[in-house]
């Protein structure tokens, strides 16, 4: 379910639903269920109707040329229900697009929200994974996704989540409009700076993922162990490989909720954001710059986001340490904050929604001139992804 909005993928979807609702669209939400996610009545206030489908899990669904994340989301009732309501079909991620080339949807206006270049994302997961069977799965899934990606040619519009993805999809699908739409997130530009009675450096991430474990291992070994400042690490899991690295300067907070993390961001003096690969757009980067003060990030974290203007870029341990020491005795001023907010207005949900509306209006006027925007419906196909608010 795209609620509560407490981890990356769901944050984007939930606030996107709110933005479409506020823009006057009627939303018919299609949700694949699995695991222990409860149905949330709060979504009914934004949606005309919500449809639920079981996800077909199991090893047998691996025996296919289709990506597992696509093959397990095939449901004939889904296609039937979409066909009952005329309107735009919004595919939330490539994993929901099995029916995009179906002839019954040939005359529909179809939008794909691309979360990543998925085959590259799975390749990076394979490289980071230590367990052999998981590594093999990620590698094979990446190959299947690379082949399956060609099905995106049936879309009328692709919404890329970063400039990097926009350039990739624009080059590959030259006849399809591709727009860069950063994640929806619910933050708004604020004039307030929250003061704190203590200074600390904040890092938070889901340490159940190998890439975050690798990143934090690098940061502690090369940076945190070489500075004498208070550091707070927040996660929902602390692996032994990280536990043995903690020192007296590092405070570990386990399982903080979204409000607690937001409060830690607001009061932090410096946030450190790091990635060892280029992939999509990290939601915690947006939260960091909207809510926090000084942000240090490496080029791979910032690549394709356009947020270099509001962060301090550092790409090796010497650069990071130098920036930390420079910022430690400086105050984050009101002038700095106002300059940052001017940049971030282009990342507010209302601005993103206006860009999507303009693209839809242009396409409909050229290719569907008989359709009134007042009666267009939005069908949002959403599928739960393994993301986390810490990611």
C-alpha positions in Angstrom: 0.0 0.0 0.0 1.2 3.5 -0.8 0.6 4.5 2.9 2.0 5.4 5.4 4.6 7.5 3.5 7.6 6.3 5.5 10.0 4.9 2.9 11.4 6.0 -0.4 9.1 4.5 -3.1 5.9 5.0 -1.1 6.8 8.6 -0.3 6.9 9.4 -4.0 3.7 7.6 -4.8 1.6 8.9 -1.9 2.4 12.5 -2.5 2.0 12.0 -6.2 -1.5 10.7 -5.5 -2.2 13.8 -3.4 -0.9 16.1 -6.1 -3.1 14.5 -8.8 -6.1 14.8 -6.5 -5.4 18.4 -5.8 -5.1 19.1 -9.5 -8.7 17.8 -10.0 -8.1 14.3 -11.4 -10.3 11.3 -10.4 -8.0 8.6 -9.3 -8.6 4.8 -9.7 -5.9 3.1 -7.7 -4.7 -0.4 -8.5 -2.6 -2.0 -5.8 -0.7 -5.3 -5.8 -0.7 -6.8 -2.2 1.7 -9.1 -0.5 3.4 -9.4 2.8 1.7 -7.9 5.9 0.8 -4.5 4.5 -2.7 -3.4 5.8 -5.2 -1.7 3.6 -5.4 2.0 4.5 -8.8 3.8 4.5 -7.1 7.2 4.4 -6.4 6.7 0.7 -10.1 6.5 0.0 -10.4 10.3 0.5 -8.1 10.8 -2.6 -9.3 7.9 -4.8 -12.6 7.2 -6.5 -12.0 3.5 -6.1 -9.2 1.2 -5.0 -8.7 -2.2 -6.5 -6.6 -4.9 -4.9 -4.8 -7.8 -6.5 -2.6 -10.6 -5.0 1.0 -10.8 -6.2 1.9 -14.2 -7.6 5.1 -15.1 -5.7 7.1 -18.3 -5.8 10.1 -20.0 -7.5 7.9 -21.1 -10.5 7.6 -17.5 -11.6 11.4 -17.3 -11.9 11.2 -19.8 -14.8 10.4 -17.1 -17.4 12.1 -14.7 -19.8 9.9 -12.0 -18.1 11.5 -10.2 -15.2 10.3 -11.7 -11.9 9.1 -8.3 -10.8 6.8 -8.1 -13.9 5.8 -11.8 -14.1 4.5 -11.8 -10.5 2.2 -8.8 -11.3 0.1 -10.3 -14.1 -3.6 -10.4 -13.4 -6.4 -10.5 -15.9 -8.8 -8.7 -13.6 -6.4 -5.8 -13.6 -6.7 -5.5 -17.4 -10.5 -5.9 -17.2 -10.9 -3.2 -14.6 -8.7 -0.7 -16.5 -10.8 -1.2 -19.6 -14.0 -0.3 -17.7 -12.9 3.3 -17.1 -11.8 5.6 -19.9 -8.8 7.7 -19.1 -5.0 8.0 -18.6 -3.2 4.9 -17.5 -0.3 5.7 -15.2 2.2 2.9 -14.7 4.2 3.3 -11.5 7.5 1.7 -12.4 8.4 -0.7 -15.2 7.3 -3.6 -13.1 3.6 -2.7 -13.5 3.8 -2.5 -17.4 2.9 -6.0 -18.5 -0.3 -4.9 -20.2 1.1 -1.7 -21.7 1.2 -3.2 -25.2 -2.1 -5.0 -25.0 -4.4 -4.0 -27.9 -7.2 -3.2 -25.5 -5.1 -0.2 -24.3 -3.9 0.8 -27.8 -6.0 4.0 -27.8 -5.2 5.0 -24.2 -2.8 7.7 -23.1 -0.1 5.8 -21.2 2.5 7.3 -18.8 5.4 5.4 -17.2 7.1 6.6 -14.1 10.6 5.2 -14.4 12.2 4.8 -11.0 15.6 3.8 -12.2 17.4 2.3 -15.2 16.3 -0.9 -13.7 18.8 -3.3 -15.3 21.7 -1.0 -14.1 20.1 -0.9 -10.6 20.0 -4.7 -10.4 23.5 -5.0 -11.7 24.7 -2.8 -8.9 22.7 -4.9 -6.4 24.4 -8.0 -7.8 27.8 -6.4 -7.4 27.1 -5.4 -3.8 25.5 -8.6 -2.7 27.6 -11.2 -0.8 25.1 -14.1 -0.7 25.6 -16.3 -3.8 22.0 -17.1 -4.6 20.9 -13.5 -4.2 23.8 -12.3 -6.4 22.7 -14.8 -9.1 19.1 -13.6 -8.9 20.0 -9.9 -9.2 22.3 -10.6 -12.1 19.7 -12.7 -14.0 16.9 -10.2 -13.2 19.1 -7.4 -14.6 19.5 -9.3 -17.9 15.7 -9.9 -18.1 15.0 -6.3 -17.3 17.4 -5.0 -20.0 15.6 -7.1 -22.6 12.1 -6.2 -21.2 12.9 -2.5 -21.2 11.9 -2.3 -24.9 8.3 -2.5 -23.9 8.5 1.1 -22.7 8.2 2.1 -26.4 4.4 1.7 -26.0 4.2 4.6 -23.6 3.1 8.1 -24.7 5.2 9.8 -22.0 8.0 8.7 -19.7 8.6 10.5 -16.5 12.3 10.0 -15.5 13.3 10.4 -11.9 16.6 12.1 -12.5 18.4 13.9 -15.4 20.7 10.9 -15.8 17.7 8.7 -16.5 16.1 11.3 -18.7 19.1 11.4 -21.0 19.2 7.6 -21.1 15.5 7.1 -22.0 15.5 10.1 -24.4 18.4 8.5 -26.3 16.8 5.0 -26.4 13.2 6.1 -27.2 13.7 9.0 -29.5 10.0 9.1 -30.6 8.6 9.3 -27.0 8.6 12.5 -24.9 10.7 12.0 -21.8 10.5 14.5 -18.9 12.6 14.8 -15.8 10.3 14.9 -12.8 12.1 14.5 -9.4 10.3 12.5 -6.7 7.2 13.8 -4.9 8.0 14.2 -1.2 5.5 16.5 0.6 8.1 19.1 1.7 7.5 22.8 1.1 9.9 25.7 1.2 10.2 27.2 4.7 11.7 30.3 6.1 12.4 28.7 9.4 15.8 27.4 10.6 15.7 25.1 13.6 18.4 25.8 16.2 20.0 23.1 18.3 21.9 23.1 21.6 24.4 20.6 20.3 26.2 20.0 17.0 26.3 16.7 15.3 26.9 15.0 12.0 23.9 12.9 10.8 23.9 9.8 8.6 20.9 7.5 8.3 20.3 4.5 6.0 18.8 1.1 5.9 21.6 -1.2 6.9 19.7 -4.3 5.8 20.9 -3.4 2.2 24.4 -4.4 1.3 25.2 -1.1 -0.5 24.3 1.0 2.5 26.4 -1.3 4.7 29.3 -0.9 2.3 28.8 2.9 2.4 28.7 3.2 6.2 31.7 0.9 6.5 33.7 3.2 4.2 32.5 6.4 6.1 33.4 5.1 9.5 36.7 3.7 8.5 37.9 6.6 6.4 36.1 9.7 7.8 34.4 9.2 11.2 37.4 7.6 12.8 39.5 10.6 11.7 37.4 13.4 13.1 36.6 14.4 16.7 33.0 15.4 16.4 29.7 13.9 17.6 28.2 11.6 15.0 24.7 10.2 15.0 23.9 7.1 12.9 20.2 6.1 12.5 19.1 2.7 11.1 16.5 0.0 11.6 19.3 -2.7 11.8 22.9 -2.8 12.9 25.0 -5.5 11.3 28.0 -7.0 13.2 30.3 -5.6 10.5 29.3 -2.1 11.5 28.9 -2.7 15.3 32.5 -3.5 15.7 33.5 -0.2 14.0 31.6 2.1 16.4 33.7 4.4 18.6 33.0 6.8 21.4 32.2 9.7 19.1 29.4 7.7 17.3 25.9 7.5 18.8 23.6 4.8 17.3 19.9 5.3 17.3 17.8 2.2 16.4 14.5 2.2 14.6 13.5 5.9 14.6 10.2 6.7 13.0 9.8 9.4 10.2 9.0 12.2 12.6 12.0 11.4 14.8 14.3 11.3 11.7 12.9 14.6 10.4 13.6 16.1 13.8 17.2 14.8 13.8 17.6 16.3 10.3 16.2 19.6 11.4 18.6 19.9 14.3 21.7 18.5 12.7 24.6 20.8 11.9 25.9 18.6 9.0 24.4 15.7 7.1 26.6 13.3 5.1 25.0 11.7 2.1 27.1 9.2 0.1 26.5 6.7 -2.7 28.9 4.3 -4.3 26.9 4.0 -7.5 24.7 6.2 -9.7 21.0 5.1 -9.4 17.8 7.1 -9.5 17.1 9.8 -7.0 17.5 9.2 -3.2 14.5 10.6 -1.3 16.7 11.3 1.7 18.6 13.8 -0.4 15.4 15.9 -0.8 14.6 15.6 2.9 18.1 16.6 3.7 18.1 19.8 1.7 14.5 20.8 2.5 14.7 20.2 6.3 18.4 20.4 7.2 21.3 22.8 7.3 24.7 22.0 5.8 24.7 18.9 3.4 27.8 17.2 2.2 27.3 14.7 -0.7 29.4 13.0 -3.2 29.0 13.4 -7.0 27.4 9.9 -7.4 24.7 10.8 -4.8 24.0 14.1 -6.6 24.3 12.9 -10.2 21.3 13.9 -12.3 19.5 15.7 -9.4 20.5 19.3 -10.0 21.0 19.8 -6.3 24.7 20.5 -6.5 24.0 24.2 -5.9 22.6 23.5 -2.4 25.1 20.9 -1.2 28.8 20.8 -0.5 30.3 18.3 -3.0 33.1 16.1 -1.7 34.3 12.9 -3.4 37.1 11.5 -1.2 37.9 11.2 2.4 40.3 14.2 2.4 37.7 16.4 0.8 34.9 15.3 3.2 37.0 15.9 6.3 38.2 19.3 5.1 34.6 20.4 4.4 33.4 19.1 7.8 36.1 21.0 9.6 35.3 24.2 7.6 31.6 24.0 8.3 31.9 23.0 12.0 32.7 26.6 13.2 30.3 28.3 10.7 26.7 29.0 11.2 24.0 28.2 8.7 22.6 31.6 8.1 19.2 33.0 7.0 20.8 34.3 3.8 22.1 30.8 3.0 18.7 29.3 3.7 16.8 31.8 1.5 19.2 31.2 -1.4 18.6 27.4 -1.0 14.8 27.8 -0.9 14.9 29.7 -4.2 16.5 26.6 -5.8 14.2 24.2 -4.1 11.0 25.8 -5.3 11.5 23.9 -8.5 11.3 20.6 -6.5 8.1 21.3 -4.7 5.2 18.9 -5.5 3.0 21.7 -6.9 5.7 22.7 -9.4 6.2 19.0 -10.5 2.5 18.5 -10.9 2.2 21.6 -13.1 4.9 20.2 -15.4 3.1 16.9 -15.8 -0.2 18.7 -16.4 1.3 20.8 -19.2 2.8 17.7 -20.9 -0.5 15.8 -20.7 -2.4 18.8 -22.1 0.0 19.2 -25.0 -0.1 15.5 -25.9 -3.9 15.3 -25.7 -4.4 18.4 -27.8 -2.2 17.0 -30.5 -3.2 13.3 -30.4 -6.5 13.1 -28.5 -8.2 16.4 -29.5 -11.7 15.2 -28.7 -11.0 14.5 -25.1 -11.7 17.1 -22.4 -9.2 17.4 -19.6 -12.2 17.7 -17.3 -13.2 14.1 -17.8 -9.9 12.5 -18.0 -9.3 9.9 -15.3 -6.1 8.8 -13.8 -5.4 5.1 -13.3 -2.4 4.6 -11.1 -0.9 1.2 -11.1 1.2 0.9 -7.9 3.3 -2.0 -6.7 5.0 -2.2 -3.4 8.8 -2.0 -3.7 11.4 -2.9 -1.1 12.4 0.6 -0.1 12.7 2.2 3.3 12.6 5.6 4.8 16.2 5.1 5.7 17.3 4.5 2.0 
